[in-house]
Amino acid sequence: MERSNSVIERKGEQAKASYEQVEAAGHKIAYVIDGAGNFQRQSALQTICLHSHCTVALSKNELSILCDFLRNYLENNSD
């Protein structure tokens, strides 16, 4: 039985507002999603990805993508 108030669903509902706040402050938002294999929550995952600068899964290869994103951001936005 699925509960409608799961963490991923709440994050999906909050994703647009969080993204807009972070963007307005000049920051970036990234998500690391673990256990995203539950495709019954596909809508929430799509919303999170749409309102994120970087979204990865919890795996070595995906975390490498996040590291590259952060490295690139820091190189291009250092004072």
PLY file of the C-alpha trace (Angstrom):
ply
format ascii 1.0
element vertex 79
property float x
property float y
property float z
element edge 78
property int vertex1
property int vertex2
end_header
0.00 0.00 0.00
1.36 3.40 -1.01
1.12 6.42 1.21
0.43 9.70 -0.56
2.66 11.70 1.78
5.95 10.02 0.89
9.15 12.07 0.96
9.58 11.93 -2.82
6.02 13.14 -3.39
6.47 16.02 -0.93
9.74 16.99 -2.60
7.97 16.89 -5.95
5.25 19.20 -4.67
7.86 21.62 -3.27
10.31 21.42 -6.19
9.15 24.43 -8.20
8.97 26.80 -5.24
12.34 25.59 -3.92
13.94 26.01 -7.34
12.58 29.55 -7.72
13.81 30.57 -4.25
17.25 29.10 -4.83
17.54 30.71 -8.27
16.47 34.10 -6.91
19.21 33.88 -4.30
21.79 33.06 -6.99
22.34 29.48 -5.89
21.88 26.04 -7.45
19.84 23.07 -6.31
20.76 19.42 -6.77
19.06 16.20 -5.72
20.50 12.78 -5.06
17.66 10.28 -5.34
17.94 6.81 -3.89
15.32 4.13 -4.43
13.77 5.95 -7.38
12.86 2.65 -9.00
9.26 3.03 -7.87
7.72 4.24 -11.11
4.37 4.86 -9.45
6.03 8.10 -8.28
7.25 9.00 -11.76
5.35 12.30 -11.81
7.10 13.52 -8.65
10.48 12.48 -10.04
9.84 14.29 -13.32
8.88 17.46 -11.43
12.03 17.26 -9.31
14.22 16.79 -12.38
12.54 19.68 -14.17
13.19 21.99 -11.20
16.78 21.05 -10.47
20.15 22.09 -11.78
21.44 18.55 -11.31
19.63 15.35 -10.33
21.46 12.07 -9.93
20.89 8.61 -8.51
22.86 7.19 -5.62
25.56 5.30 -7.49
29.27 5.83 -8.06
28.76 6.86 -11.70
25.93 9.25 -10.90
27.77 10.82 -7.97
30.64 11.43 -10.36
28.23 13.48 -12.47
27.30 15.51 -9.38
30.99 16.06 -8.60
31.56 17.30 -12.16
28.58 19.64 -11.85
29.89 21.07 -8.57
33.44 21.37 -9.89
32.22 23.19 -12.99
30.02 25.49 -10.94
32.85 26.38 -8.56
35.30 26.99 -11.39
32.89 29.33 -13.16
31.58 31.16 -10.09
34.58 31.64 -7.83
35.32 35.14 -6.61
0 1
1 2
2 3
3 4
4 5
5 6
6 7
7 8
8 9
9 10
10 11
11 12
12 13
13 14
14 15
15 16
16 17
17 18
18 19
19 20
20 21
21 22
22 23
23 24
24 25
25 26
26 27
27 28
28 29
29 30
30 31
31 32
32 33
33 34
34 35
35 36
36 37
37 38
38 39
39 40
40 41
41 42
42 43
43 44
44 45
45 46
46 47
47 48
48 49
49 50
50 51
51 52
52 53
53 54
54 55
55 56
56 57
57 58
58 59
59 60
60 61
61 62
62 63
63 64
64 65
65 66
66 67
67 68
68 69
69 70
70 71
71 72
72 73
73 74
74 75
75 76
76 77
77 78
